[in-house]
Amino acid sequence: LVLLKPTALVSVIGLQDIVYLANTAGRTTYEPFTFFGAVLIIYLILSSVSDFGLRWLDRKYSAGVMRV
C-alpha cells in the first residue's frame, strides 16, 4: 500500500496534472484554496478506495494464514 500511493496511483490519476491545473485556475480566479481543496478531496477519496480495496483483498486471500 505504501508503494501503491506514490507510484501507481499517482501515475494513473495524474496528480501532477491535477495540481498544475488547480494552480493555474487558482491564479486566474485568485481563489487557490478552492481548487486545491477539490484536489485534496479527490486524492483522499481515491486513496481511501484503494486502501479499502487492498485491505479487502488481503483479508480475502490470506484466510487461514497465521499472523505473528
MDAnalysis code that builds the backbone (N, CA, C; Angstrom):
import MDAnalysis as mda
import numpy as np

u = mda.Universe.empty(204, n_residues=68, atom_resindex=np.repeat(np.arange(68), 3), trajectory=True)
u.add_TopologyAttr("name", ["N", "CA", "C"] * 68)
u.add_TopologyAttr("resid", np.arange(1, 69))
u.add_TopologyAttr("resname", ["LEU", "VAL", "LEU", "LEU", "LYS", "PRO", "THR", "ALA", "LEU", "VAL", "SER", "VAL", "ILE", "GLY", "LEU", "GLN", "ASP", "ILE", "VAL", "TYR", "LEU", "ALA", "ASN", "THR", "ALA", "GLY", "ARG", "THR", "THR", "TYR", "GLU", "PRO", "PHE", "THR", "PHE", "PHE", "GLY", "ALA", "VAL", "LEU", "ILE", "ILE", "TYR", "LEU", "ILE", "LEU", "SER", "SER", "VAL", "SER", "ASP", "PHE", "GLY", "LEU", "ARG", "TRP", "LEU", "ASP", "ARG", "LYS", "TYR", "SER", "ALA", "GLY", "VAL", "MET", "ARG", "VAL"])
u.atoms.positions = np.array([
    [0.829, -1.195, 0.000],
    [0.000, 0.000, 0.000],
    [0.867, 1.251, 0.000],
    [1.946, 1.224, 0.736],
    [2.816, 2.402, 0.787],
    [3.421, 2.687, -0.585],
    [3.790, 1.637, -1.318],
    [4.355, 1.836, -2.650],
    [3.289, 2.153, -3.681],
    [2.065, 1.717, -3.442],
    [0.992, 1.951, -4.404],
    [0.670, 3.439, -4.513],
    [0.554, 4.103, -3.394],
    [0.123, 5.500, -3.414],
    [1.082, 6.420, -4.161],
    [2.393, 6.390, -3.881],
    [3.247, 7.342, -4.598],
    [3.592, 6.934, -6.022],
    [3.378, 5.689, -6.399],
    [3.794, 5.274, -7.740],
    [2.606, 5.058, -8.660],
    [1.926, 3.953, -8.512],
    [0.885, 3.575, -9.463],
    [-0.309, 4.521, -9.428],
    [-0.781, 4.851, -8.243],
    [-1.964, 5.697, -8.150],
    [-1.695, 7.085, -8.708],
    [-0.553, 7.633, -8.387],
    [-0.218, 8.963, -8.876],
    [-0.088, 8.967, -10.395],
    [0.484, 7.923, -10.938],
    [0.636, 7.894, -12.388],
    [-0.693, 7.670, -13.096],
    [-1.606, 6.961, -12.453],
    [-2.900, 6.703, -13.082],
    [-3.759, 7.957, -13.089],
    [-3.844, 8.640, -11.970],
    [-4.730, 9.792, -11.912],
    [-4.038, 11.077, -12.346],
    [-2.751, 11.026, -12.545],
    [-2.021, 12.207, -12.989],
    [-2.061, 13.331, -11.977],
    [-1.607, 13.048, -10.772],
    [-1.667, 14.028, -9.692],
    [-0.951, 15.324, -10.057],
    [0.178, 15.221, -10.730],
    [0.899, 16.428, -11.115],
    [0.070, 17.282, -12.067],
    [-0.649, 16.635, -12.985],
    [-1.506, 17.380, -13.911],
    [-2.647, 18.069, -13.177],
    [-3.247, 17.348, -12.230],
    [-4.360, 17.924, -11.481],
    [-3.897, 19.113, -10.644],
    [-2.750, 18.971, -9.997],
    [-2.225, 20.064, -9.178],
    [-1.854, 21.255, -10.055],
    [-1.281, 20.989, -11.213],
    [-0.939, 22.078, -12.136],
    [-2.197, 22.824, -12.577],
    [-3.230, 22.079, -12.933],
    [-4.477, 22.722, -13.349],
    [-5.115, 23.503, -12.202],
    [-5.050, 22.953, -10.988],
    [-5.588, 23.671, -9.831],
    [-4.799, 24.947, -9.569],
    [-3.497, 24.882, -9.728],
    [-2.661, 26.065, -9.541],
    [-2.991, 27.135, -10.586],
    [-3.142, 26.711, -11.826],
    [-3.469, 27.653, -12.892],
    [-4.839, 28.292, -12.658],
    [-5.827, 27.475, -12.316],
    [-7.166, 28.001, -12.064],
    [-7.181, 28.905, -10.834],
    [-6.426, 28.529, -9.815],
    [-6.357, 29.347, -8.604],
    [-5.722, 30.699, -8.847],
    [-4.691, 30.730, -9.688],
    [-4.063, 32.018, -10.015],
    [-4.981, 32.883, -10.867],
    [-5.772, 32.249, -11.708],
    [-6.673, 33.005, -12.583],
    [-7.818, 33.630, -11.792],
    [-8.391, 32.873, -10.863],
    [-9.561, 33.359, -10.122],
    [-9.210, 33.958, -8.765],
    [-7.956, 33.900, -8.385],
    [-7.496, 34.375, -7.073],
    [-8.162, 33.626, -5.924],
    [-8.534, 32.366, -6.153],
    [-9.105, 31.504, -5.120],
    [-8.405, 30.144, -5.145],
    [-7.128, 30.098, -4.795],
    [-6.388, 28.837, -4.904],
    [-6.869, 27.760, -3.936],
    [-7.336, 28.159, -2.747],
    [-7.735, 27.162, -1.762],
    [-8.951, 26.361, -2.211],
    [-9.817, 26.964, -2.997],
    [-10.973, 26.238, -3.522],
    [-10.524, 25.097, -4.413],
    [-9.626, 25.370, -5.320],
    [-9.180, 24.362, -6.268],
    [-8.264, 23.320, -5.617],
    [-7.372, 23.776, -4.746],
    [-6.509, 22.819, -4.052],
    [-7.310, 21.962, -3.075],
    [-8.368, 22.521, -2.514],
    [-9.259, 21.732, -1.658],
    [-9.944, 20.627, -2.446],
    [-10.375, 20.947, -3.659],
    [-11.004, 19.939, -4.515],
    [-10.012, 18.839, -4.874],
    [-8.777, 19.218, -5.186],
    [-7.743, 18.223, -5.485],
    [-7.486, 17.342, -4.260],
    [-7.445, 17.942, -3.100],
    [-7.236, 17.197, -1.865],
    [-8.340, 16.174, -1.650],
    [-9.568, 16.585, -1.823],
    [-10.703, 15.677, -1.621],
    [-10.675, 14.538, -2.629],
    [-10.388, 14.839, -3.884],
    [-10.310, 13.795, -4.918],
    [-9.220, 12.793, -4.571],
    [-8.046, 13.276, -4.184],
    [-6.947, 12.375, -3.863],
    [-7.250, 11.541, -2.626],
    [-7.874, 12.150, -1.619],
    [-8.232, 11.392, -0.418],
    [-9.255, 10.308, -0.720],
    [-10.214, 10.607, -1.583],
    [-11.207, 9.599, -1.963],
    [-10.533, 8.444, -2.688],
    [-9.683, 8.746, -3.654],
    [-9.005, 7.683, -4.394],
    [-8.081, 6.873, -3.493],
    [-7.395, 7.524, -2.577],
    [-6.515, 6.811, -1.646],
    [-7.319, 5.925, -0.702],
    [-8.448, 6.429, -0.237],
    [-9.290, 5.647, 0.667],
    [-9.868, 4.426, -0.032],
    [-10.305, 4.596, -1.264],
    [-10.848, 3.474, -2.020],
    [-9.773, 2.416, -2.256],
    [-8.574, 2.843, -2.624],
    [-7.501, 1.872, -2.849],
    [-7.102, 1.194, -1.544],
    [-7.078, 1.934, -0.447],
    [-6.756, 1.352, 0.849],
    [-7.805, 0.316, 1.245],
    [-9.074, 0.655, 1.086],
    [-10.148, -0.285, 1.407],
    [-10.055, -1.533, 0.525],
    [-9.817, -1.344, -0.761],
    [-9.713, -2.474, -1.678],
    [-8.553, -3.389, -1.349],
    [-7.410, -2.829, -1.030],
    [-6.251, -3.652, -0.688],
    [-6.445, -4.393, 0.625],
    [-7.074, -3.752, 1.583],
    [-7.353, -4.444, 2.854],
    [-8.335, -5.588, 2.633],
    [-9.336, -5.369, 1.794],
    [-10.308, -6.413, 1.493],
    [-9.628, -7.591, 0.795],
    [-8.777, -7.294, -0.180],
    [-8.050, -8.359, -0.871],
    [-7.132, -9.114, 0.080],
    [-6.496, -8.401, 0.980],
    [-5.612, -9.037, 1.950],
    [-6.388, -9.992, 2.841],
    [-7.543, -9.555, 3.340],
    [-8.355, -10.434, 4.184],
    [-8.875, -11.637, 3.405],
    [-9.262, -11.419, 2.172],
    [-9.835, -12.496, 1.371],
    [-8.803, -13.566, 1.023],
    [-7.637, -13.155, 0.589],
    [-6.649, -14.106, 0.100],
    [-5.658, -14.577, 1.151],
    [-5.755, -14.074, 2.359],
    [-4.882, -14.587, 3.407],
    [-5.696, -15.286, 4.495],
    [-6.863, -15.762, 4.136],
    [-7.686, -16.514, 5.092],
    [-6.972, -17.805, 5.456],
    [-6.878, -18.084, 6.729],
    [-6.209, -19.293, 7.180],
    [-4.720, -19.135, 7.380],
    [-4.170, -17.997, 7.036],
    [-2.745, -17.765, 7.225],
    [-2.527, -17.249, 8.636],
    [-1.612, -17.891, 9.357],
    [-1.342, -17.472, 10.716],
    [-0.488, -16.215, 10.719],
    [-0.932, -15.223, 11.439],
    [-0.177, -13.969, 11.545],
    [0.526, -13.905, 12.881],
    [1.733, -13.378, 12.856],
    [2.525, -13.300, 14.094],
    [2.329, -11.972, 14.738],
])
